[in-house]
């Protein structure tokens, strides 16, 4: 199920959009903290953002620019200021589309479906796993965070993929051992600890501290 985040300070409009989009079986959240939309984005990790231009504290252009520092998530601007200049600025700031108010709800969902399909289903872009601003390229095993990148070894890559695919859940050491060494050859359990330690050091090189947490007696977890 795709996740949609709505940044619209007109509560009535936001509620109506949320209800309509949810009827198409999408998961939807409306921004509440307009002073730090980026924080809500990082916590929710949506697959698409609907962004009004005129917002409290900072406008939609500002937040799109902030999101673009760490993510290529589709951002669709929604505004009653639909003159050519605003549309041009929206695209230049990293927007993927522009919808003028007022709009028909079905037009909104048609655009959402098209962008999601283009981005996640038929796109030839490199597949990535993202979490809290960190992006793991599944094609070349490169982790990027805040413009810093590190290349992972095969084992480090497999560990991080497994933990990211199960974020919010504890992954046992046995599960990780099975993922890493699928040829059934015997490997000392300490080898996993060494690989996790090396992975953590590489994460710290990019600025990611305590990204992987140890649950004593259970395994490891990347928390939501």
N, C-alpha and C positions, 0 to 999 in steps of 0.2 A: 504494500500500500504506500503510495507516494504521500509525502508530507508537504503541506503548503503553509507558509507563514504570511499573515496579512499584517502590514504596517499601515493602518488607516485609523486616524484619530476621530473620525465621525463614527461613534459607537453604533448608531443605528445601521449605517451602511455596512460597517464591518460585520455586524451580526447577521445581516441579510446575506452578505457574500459568503460568510462561513456556512450558514445553513444550506445555501444552494450548492456550494462546492462539495459539502459533505454528502449531499444526496447522490453525488457521482462516485461515492465510495473512496473519497480522499480523506486523509487525516488533516485537520486544519487547526491552527492556533492563531489567536490574535495577539499582537504585541500589546503589552501593558506598560512596560517601562520605556517611555519614549526618550528618556534621558540617556539610555544606553541600549539601543536596539541591537548593537553588535553582540552584547552579552547574551541577549535572548536568542539571537541567531546561533551562537556557539553552543548554547545549551540544547536547543531544539534540533539543530542540524537539518533544516528543511531541504527538500528537493527542488523547491521553487519558492521565490519570494514575490509577493504582490506589494509594491511600494508606492504609497502616495508621495507626491513631491512636497507639498506644504505640510510639514509636521512640527510639533512643538520642539523646542531646543535646537535641533539641527534638521535641515531638510533631507529629502530622500536622496538627493545627489550625494550628500556627504556620506550617508550610510551605505549607499551602493559602492562608493569608492573604498570605504573601510572593508566591506565584504570582499571586494575584488583583490585585496592585498593577500588573501589566503584561500580564496575559493572562486571557482568558475560557475557556481550555482546560477541557474537562470533567474534574472531579475526583471520583472515586468512592471513598468511604471504606470500608475493610474492617476489621472489628474484632469481637472476641469480646464486647466491652462494648456489647451491643446494646439496652440499656435506652432508654426513650423520651428521657431527658435527653441521652444521648450522640448520639442521632439528631438531636434538635433542634439541639444545638450544631453538629453536622457541617453541617447545612443552613444555619445562620446564618453559619457561617464561609466559606460559598461553595461547599460541596459540592453535587454534582449528584445523587448517589444514595448509598445506604448498603447494604452487604451484610454480613450477620452471619455470623461464623464459628461452626461449620464450614458450608461451602456446597458444593453440587454444582458441579463444573466447568462443566457445560453451562448451569447457571443463570448463572454468571459470564459466559460468552461471550454468552449471550442478552442480558444487560443491556448488555454492551459494544457489541454490534451495534446495539441499539436506540438507545443514546445517540449513537453515531457517526452513525447514519442521521439522527437528529433534529437533530444539531448541524451536520452538514456536507452533508447531501443534501436535506433538506426544510425547513431553517431559513430564516426570512425575515430573519435578522439581516444586517447589512451585511457583505459579504465582505471579508476582510482578509488581508494577507500579514504574517507575523510572523517576526522574527529577532532573537535576543539581546535580547529585551525590547522591541524596537521594533515598532510596529504601524502598517501602512499601510492606511487605509480606502480600498477600491477604488471606493466610491460618491462620495466627496467630495474625494479627493486630500489627505486630512489625515494627517500622520504624527504619531504619539504615542509618547513615550518618557518614562517616570517622571513622569507627570502633566503633561508639557510637550507642547504641540501646535503644529505649524506647517502652514500651507496651502501646497501646492506649485503651481507653474505647470504648464501642460500639458506642457511639455518636461521639466521637472524630474520630474514624475510618471511620464512614459514612461521616462525614464532609470532611475529607481529601481525601477519594476516589472520592467524587463528584467534589471537586475542581481540583484534578489531572486529572480526565477524561475530564474536561473542561478547562485545562490550557490555558492561553492566552485569556480567555473569562470571563467576569464578571458573577458570579453566584448570583442570587438574594436571598435575605433572605427568601422569600416565597418558592423558590425552595428547599433551604436547610431545611426549616421547614418540607416540604412535604417528603423529603428524610428521615429525622430523625424520624418523628413520623407519621407512615403510618397507625396507628390504629384509626385515626380520632378523638382522644381525644384532648381536648383543652389544650394547653400548652402556657404559657406566652412567648411573643417574647423575653423577657429578658433572658430566659433560653438559647436561641441560642447564645447570646452574651457571656454568662458565659462559655459555652462549647468551643467556639472559643478561648476565652482567655486562658482557660486551655490547649487547644491544642497548642497554640502558645508557652506557657511556656515549654511544653514538647519538642517542636521542638528546642527551644533555648538550652535545656539541651544537645542536640546532636551537637550543633554548628550552627543550622539553624536559622538565624535572618532575620526578614522581609520576611519570606518565603510566608506568607499569608498577602496580603495587603487589607486594607479596602477601598472601594469606597463609600464615603459618599452618602447616599441617593439611592445607587444602590445595594450594596452587597459586595461580596468578590472576590478576584482573586489571582491565582498563575500565575505570569507573565512568559512568555517564556524567 
